[in-house]
Amino acid sequence: MSSHELIRVRDVMAATYVIVDGLMTVYEGITLAKKNQVKALVVRKRNEDDEYGIVLMNDIAKKVLAKNRSPQRTNIYEIMTKPALCVDPNMNVKYCARLFERFGVSRAPVIENGQVIGMVSYNNIVINGMARGEM
């Protein structure tokens, strides 16, 4: 039996996130990301039956800059990943890390009652989890 305290995603997630509209340009998205010091943008649902999308800064580098596309003329929806892999705030961080590994992602929106309440990344899990004594 482990004497480790159970650490949940809620305990390590970052409360800083930015939700954008898919019609926003990549240039506007980069500007918002810099201003809010975030490494990913959550793309708003278009309606209740839709799902959240996500754009990472490396998506912008690979799908816009490397392909010589104009950030001013490329919309977020053109490069986003949708549906975004989302996690529950009550998930154990070790299972969140396993989920990230299995699906090849490094960060995900945290969703509670259908709403984004934060973002979690490998960095959050390792840094904040170790600070709490989990690892």
N, C-alpha and C positions, 0 to 999 in steps of 0.2 A: 504494500500500500504506500502510496506517495503522500508525503505530508505537505506537498506544494499547495498553495492557495490556487483555487480555480480562477483563472483570469479570462475574462470575456472580451469580445471585440469592443464592446462599449467602454471598457476600461482603458483601452489603448488607442482608440480611433482619434483622428484629428477632427475637430469641430469646424475647421476651416475648409470650405468647399465653395465652388462656383457652379451655379446652374445656368445654362445658356440655351437659347433657342437654336434649333438646327439650321435656321436660315441665316444666322449670324455668319459673317465672313471669318475665315481663319485669322486674318489680321486682327480683327476685333477680339477674337478669342485669345490670341497671344497677348494682346494689350491687357485684357482682364486678368489673365493668368499671372502676368508680371505684377500688376497692381496688387493682387490679393496673395501673391507668393504661393501659388498652388502649382502642382505638376500635372494636373488633369482637370478636364472640364466635364461636368455631368450634363448631358443633353436632356432637356425637358421632354416629358411625354407630350404628345400632341393631343391625346384624349385619355379617358379612363381605361380604355382597352389597349392602349399602347404600352410600350416598355421604355425604360430609361436607356440612353446611349452613353457612351464615354469616349473622350478623345484625350489621349496622352500626348505629351510633348514629343515623344519619339514617333508617334503617328504623324505628327506634323512634319517632322524631319524626314521621315521615309516617304510619305505620300504626297507631300507638297514640295518641300525644298529639294530633295534628291531628284524629283521628277521635273524640276524647273517649272512648277505651276505657280501662278501668282496667288499669294496669300490674300490679296485684296479682291480677287475674283473667284476664289474657291470658298464654297460654303462648308460649314461644319458638318452638315449631314452627309456630304460627299466622302468624308474620310472617317467618320465615327464608326465605332464598333457597337452594334445593336443586335440583340439586347445585351446590355452590360451585365456581367456577372455581378450580382449583388449579394451581400451577406446580411444576416440577422445580427443585431447588436448583442444578443444573448449567446451567440456561438462561442465556444471555447477557442481561444487563439490558436491552439495547436491544430485544430481541425480547419481553421481558416488558412493557416500556412499550408496544410496538405491540399486544400482546395485550390489555392493559388498554384501550387506545384503541378497538380494534375491538369489544370486548364491553361497553364502557361501565362498567367497574369501576375502583375506585381502590385496592383492596387484595385480597390473596388469600392463603390458606394455602399454605405450602410443604410439599410432601409428598415423603418419601423412604421407599421400601420400605413404602408404604401407611400411614405414620404422619406426623402433623403434627410438623414440626421447627422451624417459625417462621412469621412473617407477613411479607409484603412489600407495600409501598405505593409510590405515586408519590414520597412524601416520602423513603422509604428510598433509592429509586433515584437521585433527584436529589441529596440531601444527601450520602449515603455514596459515590455514584458520582463526584461532583465532588471529594470529598475524596481519592479515589484517583486522580484525574486522567483519568477516562474522558471527561468531557464538555467 
